[in-house]
Amino acid sequence: MHIVYIWLNNPDNQDDRKLFEESLDKFLKTSKYAKTNFVGNPAGTDREVVDNSYTYAIVVTFSSREEQDLYQKEEAHLLFIKEASPLWNKVQIYDAVGID
């Protein structure tokens, strides 16, 4: 799993959000390696251990570690970063593998 949290520069700007979402949607639809994906916003849960400060959460899964490595260099992923990175000021990523 590739879990990405993104903080937009201007999270209340609807034009920025639209641009980000359009670029993200295009990327996820054209990625050769992303098998499943989830895109969401903070749930607004009010507990001390919950961080609701991010703008978007993205979860992508892969068939293998090798496919995730290829995904990092694929054209669709790099284009998304090029298009969308001016809109964000912070990205935090957590990668995980399942335990047997």
C-alpha positions in Angstrom: 0.0 0.0 0.0 1.1 3.5 -0.8 -0.6 5.9 1.5 -0.2 9.6 0.7 -1.4 12.6 2.6 -1.4 16.0 0.9 -1.7 19.5 2.2 -2.8 22.0 -0.4 -1.4 25.6 -0.3 -4.9 27.0 -0.4 -7.2 24.2 0.8 -10.3 26.5 0.8 -9.7 27.6 -2.9 -12.2 25.6 -4.9 -10.3 26.3 -8.2 -7.2 24.8 -6.7 -9.1 21.8 -5.4 -10.7 21.3 -8.9 -7.3 21.4 -10.6 -5.8 19.0 -8.1 -8.7 16.6 -8.4 -8.7 16.7 -12.2 -5.0 15.9 -12.3 -5.3 13.2 -9.7 -8.3 11.6 -11.5 -6.4 11.6 -14.8 -3.3 10.1 -13.2 -5.2 7.3 -11.4 -7.1 6.4 -14.6 -4.0 6.1 -16.7 -1.5 4.5 -14.3 -0.3 1.1 -15.5 0.5 -0.1 -12.0 -2.0 1.4 -9.5 -4.4 -1.5 -8.9 -6.9 0.0 -6.4 -7.2 3.4 -5.1 -9.0 5.5 -2.6 -9.2 9.3 -2.5 -10.7 11.1 0.5 -10.8 14.1 2.7 -10.4 14.3 6.5 -13.3 12.7 8.3 -13.3 15.4 11.0 -13.2 12.9 13.8 -12.4 14.7 17.0 -9.9 12.5 18.9 -6.5 13.4 20.2 -4.7 10.7 18.0 -6.4 11.8 14.8 -4.7 14.3 12.4 -7.3 16.2 10.4 -4.9 18.8 9.1 -4.3 17.3 5.6 -6.5 18.2 2.6 -6.4 14.8 0.7 -5.7 11.2 1.6 -4.8 8.8 -1.3 -4.3 5.1 -0.9 -3.0 3.1 -3.9 -2.2 -0.7 -3.9 0.1 -2.6 -6.2 0.4 -6.3 -7.2 4.1 -6.4 -6.1 7.0 -4.3 -4.7 8.4 -4.3 -8.3 5.3 -2.7 -9.6 5.4 0.0 -7.0 9.0 0.7 -8.0 7.9 1.0 -11.6 5.0 3.2 -10.6 7.4 5.7 -9.1 9.0 6.3 -12.5 6.0 5.9 -14.8 4.9 8.8 -17.0 1.4 9.2 -15.5 2.8 9.5 -12.0 5.5 12.0 -13.0 3.0 14.1 -14.9 0.7 14.2 -11.9 3.6 15.4 -9.7 4.5 18.1 -12.3 0.9 19.3 -12.7 -0.2 19.1 -9.1 2.9 19.9 -7.0 2.6 23.7 -7.3 -0.7 23.3 -5.5 0.6 21.6 -2.4 3.0 22.6 0.4 3.4 19.2 2.1 3.2 15.6 1.3 3.6 12.7 3.8 3.8 9.1 2.5 3.5 5.8 4.3 4.3 2.6 2.4 3.3 -0.7 3.9 3.3 -4.4 3.0 0.9 -7.0 4.4 1.9 -9.4 7.1 1.2 -13.1 6.7 
